[in-house]
């Protein structure tokens, strides 16, 4: 429910070598005492002999002691050399471990940046952004410029003079023609290259373990009909980005809505949540980062919150801050409450509820249950609502149909299918 809507995250090798050194020392020391014993035995026999024999004995002892000293000296040198070898090995292992940690951290950072760029690309859409426009794509552009340039643009979705100057500054910094228009080249620079490189693909694969044959999700050309939900297979659209707890919460939403007479698909829920949260699935995300902006998994506006509060007890009223403090599981129950109310007002019990219907329930409830070619905003009837969403009028006929209104959902549904898990 964004602005403009009318709806209510080997040491073993070193040890082995050290043991080898101990074994070598033990073997040498055993040999030396054996030599001494042998020499002592000879001395015992020579004890009854002449002084010449004693002289010979003394010489023999000296030779024996000399040999023993040499043997010990050799052992000491061998031990020192082996210990040094073991020490060097351990040092190399520590370096290798540190390097592996650093590489892992770098890989995570690359994956996060790649995912962030992919989400920004989807938020910007494929159309050219220029002065005078007013829509959610411009809001995403303003947020990106604030981050990349350290600006403090108002994220109001209006492409005015300040936004145009910021775009020119970004273009100059990136060697582009500073015309203030966000076309393919500027969009590519904003999103880290525009097309998925092998490095980007590897980074995201490391993060979400995508099969090799799955391309990095990019927004596809807009279509007139949102992608149909996939058959139930135990997996969810965007499942590769969701925790087990989040998946369980989504499946619980399906069960709770079914209990109220509404047949909805889990994929359709995750797809519209992806649109509303820019692919973050964060219950605390606010539109444009503004404190008074729409908040959460369904981007609840002040109007929507007030509407739900009319049906809630006085001691259980919703607020933007309260919603932002909720976890995914808790806020998913509020989303279920909202959807149930919106669908009931359109008498959708027992009827087919499409992904487009769920999305329009949080964007423009008037479109629930209507054909895709139905006109939702007509410039000649309600200029204010039309102007707030005029970027969705792709054929520029002064009317915004349900198909045009939900075209962004199609882009995200295609991305969700590629991150199915």
C-alpha positions in Angstrom: 0.0 0.0 0.0 2.2 2.7 -1.3 1.7 6.4 -1.6 -0.8 7.1 -4.3 -2.8 3.9 -3.6 -6.4 4.2 -3.1 -6.6 1.2 -0.9 -7.1 1.1 2.7 18.6 -12.0 6.1 45.1 -28.8 8.8 46.2 -28.8 12.1 46.4 -32.6 11.9 49.3 -32.3 9.4 51.3 -30.3 11.9 50.5 -32.6 14.8 51.6 -35.6 12.7 54.9 -34.1 12.0 55.4 -33.1 15.6 54.7 -36.7 16.6 57.3 -37.8 14.1 59.9 -35.7 15.8 59.1 -37.2 19.2 59.3 -40.7 17.8 62.7 -39.9 16.3 64.0 -38.5 19.6 62.7 -41.5 21.5 64.5 -43.9 19.1 67.8 -42.1 19.4 67.7 -41.9 23.2 66.9 -45.6 23.5 70.0 -46.3 21.3 72.3 -44.2 23.4 71.6 -45.8 26.7 72.0 -49.2 25.0 75.4 -48.0 23.9 76.3 -47.0 27.4 75.2 -50.3 28.8 77.3 -52.1 26.2 80.3 -50.0 27.1 79.7 -50.5 30.9 79.6 -54.3 30.3 82.9 -54.2 28.5 84.3 -52.1 31.4 83.2 -54.8 33.9 85.0 -57.5 32.0 88.1 -55.4 31.6 88.2 -54.6 35.4 90.4 -57.7 36.1 92.9 -56.8 33.4 96.2 -54.8 33.5 96.6 -51.0 33.5 96.9 -51.2 29.8 93.4 -52.6 29.7 92.3 -49.9 32.1 93.8 -47.3 29.7 92.0 -49.1 26.9 88.9 -49.0 29.0 89.2 -45.2 29.5 89.7 -44.7 25.8 86.7 -46.8 25.1 84.6 -44.8 27.6 85.7 -41.6 26.0 84.8 -42.9 22.6 81.5 -44.1 23.8 80.7 -40.8 25.6 81.8 -38.9 22.6 79.5 -40.9 20.4 76.6 -40.4 22.8 77.2 -36.7 22.8 77.2 -36.6 19.1 74.1 -38.7 19.0 72.3 -36.3 21.4 73.5 -33.3 19.5 72.1 -34.8 16.3 68.8 -35.6 18.1 68.6 -32.0 19.3 69.2 -30.6 15.8 66.7 -33.0 14.4 64.2 -32.0 17.0 64.7 -28.3 16.4 64.4 -28.7 12.6 61.2 -30.8 12.9 59.7 -28.4 15.4 60.4 -25.5 13.1 58.8 -27.4 10.2 55.7 -28.1 12.3 55.6 -24.4 13.4 55.8 -23.2 9.9 53.0 -25.6 8.9 50.7 -24.4 11.6 51.4 -20.8 10.6 50.5 -21.6 7.0 47.3 -23.3 8.2 46.3 -20.3 10.3 46.9 -18.0 7.3 44.9 -20.4 5.1 42.0 -20.4 7.6 42.0 -16.6 7.9 42.1 -16.3 4.1 39.1 -18.7 3.8 37.2 -16.6 6.4 38.0 -13.5 4.5 36.9 -15.0 1.2 33.7 -16.2 2.8 32.9 -12.7 4.1 33.7 -11.2 0.7 31.4 -13.7 -1.0 28.6 -12.8 1.4 29.1 -9.1 0.8 29.1 -9.7 -2.9 25.9 -11.7 -2.7 24.2 -9.1 -0.6 25.3 -6.3 -3.1 24.2 -8.4 -6.0 20.8 -9.1 -4.5 20.4 -5.4 -3.5 21.2 -4.4 -7.1 18.7 -6.9 -8.5 16.0 -5.6 -6.2 16.8 -2.0 -7.2 16.6 -2.9 -10.9 13.1 -4.4 -10.3 12.0 -1.4 -8.3 13.2 1.1 -11.0 11.4 -0.9 -13.7 12.3 -0.7 -17.4 10.8 2.6 -18.4 12.8 5.9 -18.8 12.6 8.1 -15.7 12.7 11.9 -16.3 11.6 15.2 -14.9 7.9 15.6 -14.2 7.2 12.0 -13.4 5.6 10.9 -10.2 5.5 7.3 -9.1 7.1 4.5 -7.0 10.0 4.0 -9.5 11.0 7.6 -8.9 10.8 7.0 -5.1 13.2 4.0 -5.6 15.5 6.2 -7.7 15.6 8.9 -5.0 16.5 6.4 -2.3 19.3 5.0 -4.5 20.7 8.5 -5.2 20.6 9.3 -1.5 22.7 6.2 -0.7 25.2 6.5 -3.6 25.7 10.3 -3.4 25.1 11.0 0.3 22.2 13.2 -0.7 19.1 14.0 1.4 16.5 14.0 -1.4 12.9 13.8 -0.3 11.7 10.3 -1.3 8.3 11.6 -2.4 8.3 9.9 -5.8 8.3 13.3 -7.6 11.0 13.8 -10.2 11.6 17.4 -9.6 14.6 19.8 -10.1 16.6 18.4 -7.1 16.2 14.8 -8.3 17.2 15.8 -11.8 20.4 17.5 -10.5 21.2 14.5 -8.4 20.9 12.3 -11.5 23.2 14.6 -13.5 25.8 14.4 -10.7 25.6 10.6 -10.7 26.0 10.6 -14.5 29.0 12.8 -14.4 30.6 10.6 -11.7 30.1 7.6 -13.9 31.2 9.0 -17.2 27.8 9.3 -18.6 26.2 12.2 -20.5 24.6 14.4 -17.8 21.2 14.8 -19.3 19.3 14.2 -16.0 17.3 11.3 -17.6 17.5 7.8 -16.3 17.7 5.6 -19.4 19.3 2.2 -19.9 22.9 3.3 -19.3 22.2 5.3 -16.2 19.9 2.5 -14.9 22.7 0.0 -15.5 25.2 2.1 -13.6 22.8 2.5 -10.7 22.2 -1.3 -10.5 25.8 -2.4 -10.8 25.9 -3.1 -14.5 22.4 -3.7 -15.6 22.9 -7.3 -16.8 23.9 -10.2 -14.6 27.6 -10.9 -14.9 29.2 -14.3 -14.0 30.6 -12.8 -10.8 27.1 -11.6 -9.8 25.6 -14.9 -10.7 28.2 -16.7 -8.6 27.7 -14.4 -5.7 23.9 -15.0 -5.6 24.4 -18.7 -6.1 26.7 -18.9 -3.1 24.1 -17.1 -1.1 20.9 -18.9 -2.1 22.3 -22.0 -3.8 20.7 -21.6 -7.2 21.0 -24.3 -9.8 23.6 -23.6 -12.5 20.9 -23.3 -15.2 18.9 -20.7 -13.3 19.7 -17.1 -14.5 19.9 -14.2 -12.1 16.3 -12.8 -11.9 15.8 -9.6 -13.8 12.5 -7.8 -14.5 10.9 -9.2 -17.6 9.0 -7.2 -20.2 5.6 -6.3 -18.8 2.7 -8.5 -19.7 -1.0 -8.1 -19.6 -1.6 -10.9 -17.2 0.3 -11.7 -14.0 2.2 -15.0 -14.0 0.0 -17.8 -12.9 0.8 -19.5 -9.5 2.9 -22.6 -9.8 1.4 -26.0 -8.9 1.7 -27.0 -5.3 5.1 -28.8 -5.0 6.1 -28.1 -1.4 8.0 -25.0 -2.5 7.3 -21.3 -2.6 7.9 -18.5 -5.0 10.9 -16.6 -3.5 11.4 -19.6 -1.2 15.2 -19.4 -1.7 15.1 -16.0 0.1 12.7 -17.1 2.9 13.4 -18.8 6.2 11.5 -21.9 7.3 9.6 -19.7 9.8 8.5 -17.3 7.1 7.4 -20.1 4.8 5.4 -21.6 7.6 3.8 -18.2 8.3 2.8 -17.8 4.6 1.3 -21.3 4.6 -0.6 -20.5 7.7 -2.1 -17.4 6.0 -3.4 -19.7 3.2 -5.0 -22.0 5.8 -6.5 -19.1 7.8 -8.0 -17.4 4.6 -9.3 -20.8 3.5 -11.1 -21.2 6.8 -12.8 -17.9 6.0 -13.9 -19.1 2.6 -11.1 -17.6 0.5 -9.0 -19.9 -1.8 -5.7 -18.3 -2.3 -2.2 -19.6 -3.3 0.9 -19.2 -1.2 2.9 -18.1 -4.3 0.5 -15.2 -4.9 1.1 -14.1 -1.3 4.9 -14.1 -1.5 4.7 -12.4 -4.9 2.7 -9.4 -3.7 4.8 -9.2 -0.5 7.9 -9.1 -2.8 6.4 -6.1 -4.7 5.4 -4.3 -1.6 8.8 -4.7 0.2 11.1 -4.5 -2.8 12.1 -8.1 -2.3 13.2 -7.7 1.3 10.2 -9.3 3.0 10.9 -7.0 5.9 7.9 -6.3 8.2 9.6 -3.0 9.2 10.3 -1.5 5.8 8.8 1.9 5.2 8.0 3.5 1.9 10.9 5.7 0.9 12.4 5.1 4.3 10.2 7.9 5.7 8.9 7.5 9.3 5.4 8.4 8.2 5.6 6.2 5.1 3.5 3.1 4.4 4.9 0.2 6.4 5.4 -3.5 6.3 4.7 -6.6 4.3 1.6 -5.0 2.7 2.8 -1.4 2.9 0.0 -0.3 5.3 -1.0 3.3 4.8 -2.6 5.5 7.4 -5.9 5.0 5.7 -5.6 1.3 5.8 -4.6 1.3 9.4 -7.5 3.5 10.4 -9.9 1.3 8.5 -8.7 -1.9 10.3 -8.8 -0.1 13.7 -12.5 0.6 13.3 -13.0 -3.2 13.5 -10.5 -3.7 16.4 -10.9 -3.3 20.2 -9.8 0.0 21.6 -7.0 -1.7 23.5 -5.6 -3.4 20.4 -5.3 -0.5 17.9 -2.6 -0.6 15.2 0.0 2.1 14.5 2.8 2.4 12.0 5.4 2.1 14.7 3.7 -0.9 16.2 3.5 -2.7 12.9 7.2 -1.9 12.2 8.2 -3.5 15.5 6.4 -6.8 14.7 8.1 -9.9 13.4 7.2 -11.5 10.1 5.0 -14.1 11.7 3.0 -11.6 13.8 2.6 -9.1 11.0 1.5 -11.8 8.6 -1.6 -12.3 10.8 -2.4 -8.6 10.4 -2.0 -9.0 6.6 -4.4 -11.9 6.7 -6.9 -9.8 8.7 -6.6 -7.0 6.1 -7.0 -9.4 3.1 -10.0 -11.1 4.7 -11.8 -7.8 5.2 -11.0 -6.5 1.7 -12.0 -9.8 0.0 -15.2 -10.0 2.1 -16.3 -6.6 0.9 -16.1 -7.8 -2.6 -17.9 -11.0 -1.8 -15.0 -13.2 -3.0 -15.9 -16.2 -0.8 -15.9 -19.3 -2.9 -14.7 -17.4 -6.0 -11.5 -17.7 -7.9 -9.0 -15.3 -6.4 -6.0 -14.5 -8.6 -2.6 -13.1 -7.7 -3.8 -9.9 -9.3 -6.8 -9.8 -6.9 -4.5 -10.2 -3.9 -2.2 -7.5 -5.1 -5.0 -5.0 -5.9 -6.4 -5.8 -2.4 -3.4 -4.0 -1.0 -3.0 -1.5 -3.8 -6.5 -0.6 -5.1 -9.3 -2.7 -3.5 -11.8 -1.4 -6.1 -10.1 -3.7 -8.7 -10.7 -7.0 -6.8 -12.6 -9.5 -8.9 -12.7 -7.3 -12.0 -11.4 -8.4 -15.4 -7.9 -7.5 -16.4 -9.1 -5.0 -19.0 -11.2 -3.1 -16.5 -10.4 0.6 -16.1 -9.3 1.3 -12.5 -8.2 4.9 -12.8 -9.6 7.3 -15.4 -8.1 10.7 -15.9 -11.4 12.2 -16.9 -13.2 10.8 -13.8 -10.6 11.2 -11.0 -7.6 13.2 -12.1 -6.0 13.0 -8.6 -5.9 9.2 -8.4 -4.9 9.0 -12.0 -2.0 11.4 -11.6 -0.7 9.6 -8.5 -0.4 6.4 -10.7 0.0 7.8 -14.2 3.4 6.1 -14.8 1.3 2.9 -15.0 -0.6 4.2 -18.0 1.7 2.4 -20.4 -0.4 3.2 -23.5 -0.9 6.8 -22.4 -4.6 6.7 -23.1 -5.6 8.5 -19.9 -6.8 5.2 -18.4 -5.1 2.7 -16.2 -6.5 -0.8 -16.5 -6.1 -3.6 -14.0 -3.5 -5.3 -16.3 -1.5 -2.0 -16.3 -2.0 -1.7 -12.5 -0.6 -5.2 -11.8 2.2 -5.2 -14.4 4.9 -4.7 -11.7 3.5 -7.9 -10.0 4.3 -9.8 -13.2 7.9 -8.7 -13.1 8.3 -9.8 -9.5 6.4 -13.1 -10.0 8.8 -14.1 -12.7 11.7 -13.3 -10.4 10.0 -15.4 -7.7 9.7 -18.4 -10.0 13.5 -18.3 -10.5 14.1 -18.2 -6.7 11.6 -20.9 -6.0 12.6 -23.0 -3.0 
